């Protein structure tokens, strides 16, 4: 594909996604990043299943003339870095370097400084329940006409977000063969939801947290309407998993 075309990245991503769609239960792709994740199943060990999955993925690449850079490949690893997180047999955990950078950040002294820190923290919001509601006092400081004033409430929120991300859980890798459940909640200024799944050991684990601020008009809605809005938000956010048999 010629370099420099404005639609080249989108076309390439669409190609890779379509080629590996039949293997979506064990292959995850994002542009030129391809991860093969395997579990023990059907009488095979995790290693045996992984070798079969690797063979199938590599044959697909050969058939469609997609080439991998061997120097960037990682094989048979218990954990791999992928899109700013680490994938392993226990699930998905936040990049320790990013968490450390958030925890060691000095108290912001301006809107510009706070915006940088929140940008980094927002990237990891899926690891924290009701993150947006928690961060609201800091988000208010970034409004257009807001007067900069670092109050005790802002400091408490700053420390609470640090603590939340430092103690972030290891999220479960979704298993499309098992049912999912969704938990939703509504607050005065935000809505939130969590995608849950019971793992092979019978433990209910979080796959992802999601939340967003309510718009001005939405804040005036009664509680039951906000809860319905949270349900709709969850269905949209998690549709890839909830509608796995017929993805949108």
N, C-alpha and C positions, 0 to 999 in steps of 0.2 A: 504494500500500500504506500503511495507517495507520501512523503513527509510534508507537513505544512498545511494540509487541507483542514478546514475548520471542523468538518464532520468526521474526520478520521478516527479520533478517540471513541466517539459514540458508535461508529460502525464496527470498530474492532471489538469493543466491549459486547455489542450485540452478538457478534459472531461467536465469541468465546462462550457467552452465556447459552446460546442455542445449542452449541456442540456438546456442552457438558450437562445440559438439562436432564437427559435420561439418567445421569449419574449423580443427581443432586443430593441423594441420601449420603454420599460419602465424598463428594467433590464440591468445594466452595471456590468460586472465582470472583475476581475483581480486576478488570482490565487484564494485565499480564501476570497477575498473581494467582497461582493455582495451588490450592491446598487439598490434600487427600487425607481424610480423617477416617480411621477404621476402629471398629470394636470387635471383640470376639463374638461370633454368631454362627449358627448352623453347624455346630460341632467343630468349628475352626478356631484356633487361637487368634488373638489380635494380630500377631505378626503374619500368620498365614492369610488372614483376611486382608491385611494391608498389602501384602505382595500381590494378591489377586486384583485389588483395587488399583494399585499402581500400574500393573500390566494393562488393565483396561483403559486407564487414563492415557498412558503413553502410546498405546495403539491408536487411540482416537487422535492424538496429536500427530502421529506419523501419517495416518490416513489423510489428514487435512493439512499436512505440510506446516505444522506449527513446531517451532524449534525452541528448545530450552537452553539457557546458558548454564552449563554444568557447574561453573564456579559459583553460581547463585543458588544452586539446588541443595536442599537438605533432605536426606532420606532416613527413614526409620528413627525419627527423633521422638522423644516422649513429650516435647514441648517445642513449639515454633513461634517466632514473632510474625504477626499478621495484622496489618492495618492498625498499628498503634496499640495492640494488645498481645497477649500470649495465649495460644491455644494448646491445651494439653489433655491428658486422659481424665483429669479432674474437672475440666471445663475451661472457661475463659476468665482470665484475670487481667487487671489493668497493668499497663507498663509501669514497673517500679520506678523508672527514671522520671516519668511524668508525674507520678504521685509524689515523689521526693521533691521535684521542682515546685509543685503546688504547696507542699508543706513548709518548704524553706523560704517561700516568697515573703519579702518584707511587707509591712503594713503599707498599703497604697497611699500615696500623697496627692494624687490627682485623678481626674476621670480617665485620662489616658492610661495611667498605671493600672487602675482598677479594671479597665476594659481588657487590657492584656491578660491579667490574671483570670478574669472570668472567662475569657476565650479559651484558656487552657483548661479550666475547671469544667466548663460546659462540654468539652469533648468527652469527658468521662461521666457525664450525667446518668448514663444507663446503669451505672453501678450503685446509684444512690436513690433511695425511695423518696418521692416527693421533692426532688432536688429544686425544681423551679419555685415552689412555695417557700422553701428554706432560703433561697437566694434572693427573694423579693426585696428585702431592705437594701441590698447592694444594687440590684437592677434599678431601683428608684433613683439612685444617685447618678445614673447615666442618662436620665431623661433630659430632653432638650433644655428645659428651663430650670433644671434642678440646681440648687445652690450647694456647692461642695462643703460638706460638714461631716467629718468622720466621728460619729457618735458612739456611745457604748453599745447601742444596738447593732451598729455596723460591725464593730469589733467582735461582738459575740457571734454574729452571723459568719464573719470571716473565719473564726476559729471553728465553728460548727461544721462548715463545709470541709475544711481541712481534715477534721476528725472523721467525718463521714466517709471521705474518700480514702483515708488511711486505713480504715477498718472495712473497706468495701468487700463484699462477699465474692467468692469465685462463682461466676455465673455458669449455669448448666449449658452444655451444648444441646441444641434442640434435636430430638429424635422424632423424625416424621412418622415413625411407626407407632408412637404412643400418643394418647390424647393430651391436649393442652387445656389449661384452665386460665381464666383471666380474673383479676381482682381490680376493681375501679374505686376511685374515691374523688370527692369534690370538696373544694375549700372555698373560702370567700373570694380568693384572688387567683386560684389555679385549679387544674384538674390533673389527676395522675392515674396511672395504671401499671400493672405488672403482669407479665406472662409467666405462668408457672407450669411445671411438669413434674410428675412423679418418676424418679429414675428407677433403674433396675433393682436397686436395693430397697425400694419402697419409700424413699425420702422425697418429700415435696421440695423442689428447688426452683429458684428464680432463674428464668432465662434472660429477662430484660426488664428494666424499669424505664418508664417514659412519663414525661409530664410537660405541661406548658402553661403559660399565663393565660388568664381569661381576658378577652377583649372588654372594652368599656361597656358595651351593650350586654354582653354575656354576664357581667357581674350583677346586673339587675334582675337576672332570672331567679325564680324560686329554686329551692334546694333540689327538688326532684328533677327539674329541668337540667340543672348542672350535672346531676348524676347520670342522666340520659346522655348528655353531651360527653361525659367521660367515657361512657360505654361506646359511643360512636367513635370517639378518638382512639380507643383501644382497638376496635375492629379495623380501623384504617391503618394504624401503626403496625399491627401484628397480622395483617391479612395474608402475608406470604406463608405464615405457618398455619393460620386458622383455615385458610382456603387452599391448602396444599394440593388437593386433588384437582382443583381447577383454578390455578393462580391467575390473578388479574394482570 
